[in-house]
Amino acid sequence: MRVQIRYGVDLEEVPEEAASLMTKAQKVLYKTDSAFLACTRELSKKDGEINFFEVQECVSSAREALAKADMLLNDSFSILAGYQQAKLNQAVGSPEEVVEEVPDGEEVQEG
């Protein structure tokens, strides 16, 4: 199950955060090598005694890793898209939205 986590960093730190997610994706993809090698080894058996369940497990493992890497890359891209928009707003002098909390817990937006 995936959950969304939100936190703030300084604008200058955003590319570093995106790079961190890309590094995680790279590490996940690196681990798929062993799954691919295990599948190829199993399928290359000369005696014809291929263990279908072993191949199925290897393929499933590789696909899960690819999906995880894809999610990490998507998160990284989303962060960078927000960064680009913030930089654009900063360049054109767009006022930032100010959120002020009032005593009853409701939020009031100004600007």
PEMO-V799948 format. One record per residue. N is the residue number from 0. RES is the residue in three letters. PSI is psi in radians with two decimals (999 if undefined). Layout:
n=(N;N)
res=(RES;RES)
psi=(PSI;PSI)
This chain:
n=(0;1;2;3;4;5;6;7;8;9;10;11;12;13;14;15;16;17;18;19;20;21;22;23;24;25;26;27;28;29;30;31;32;33;34;35;36;37;38;39;40;41;42;43;44;45;46;47;48;49;50;51;52;53;54;55;56;57;58;59;60;61;62;63;64;65;66;67;68;69;70;71;72;73;74;75;76;77;78;79;80;81;82;83;84;85;86;87;88;89;90;91;92;93;94;95;96;97;98;99;100;101;102;103;104;105;106;107;108;109;110)
res=(MET;ARG;VAL;GLN;ILE;ARG;TYR;GLY;VAL;ASP;LEU;GLU;GLU;VAL;PRO;GLU;GLU;ALA;ALA;SER;LEU;MET;THR;LYS;ALA;GLN;LYS;VAL;LEU;TYR;LYS;THR;ASP;SER;ALA;PHE;LEU;ALA;CYS;THR;ARG;GLU;LEU;SER;LYS;LYS;ASP;GLY;GLU;ILE;ASN;PHE;PHE;GLU;VAL;GLN;GLU;CYS;VAL;SER;SER;ALA;ARG;GLU;ALA;LEU;ALA;LYS;ALA;ASP;MET;LEU;LEU;ASN;ASP;SER;PHE;SER;ILE;LEU;ALA;GLY;TYR;GLN;GLN;ALA;LYS;LEU;ASN;GLN;ALA;VAL;GLY;SER;PRO;GLU;GLU;VAL;VAL;GLU;GLU;VAL;PRO;ASP;GLY;GLU;GLU;VAL;GLN;GLU;GLY)
psi=(2.32;2.48;2.69;2.28;2.33;2.35;2.84;2.53;2.80;2.57;-0.66;-0.36;-0.14;-0.83;-0.62;-0.69;-0.75;-0.70;-0.64;-0.73;-0.66;-0.64;-0.72;-0.74;-0.72;-0.74;-0.69;-0.78;-0.63;-0.65;-0.31;-0.35;-0.78;-0.64;-0.76;-0.72;-0.71;-0.70;-0.83;-0.69;-0.80;-0.72;-0.28;0.11;2.34;-0.44;-0.03;0.08;1.05;2.26;1.77;-0.70;-0.58;-0.77;-0.76;-0.74;-0.73;-0.81;-0.76;-0.76;-0.78;-0.74;-0.67;-0.73;-0.72;-0.71;-0.73;-0.76;-0.70;-0.73;-0.72;-0.74;-0.65;-0.75;-0.75;-0.78;-0.70;-0.73;-0.76;-0.58;-0.72;-0.67;-0.81;-0.72;-0.71;-0.74;-0.68;-0.79;-0.68;-0.68;-0.64;0.01;0.44;2.24;2.44;2.60;2.27;2.25;2.19;2.30;2.33;2.82;-0.59;0.09;-0.16;2.63;2.46;2.27;2.36;2.62;999)
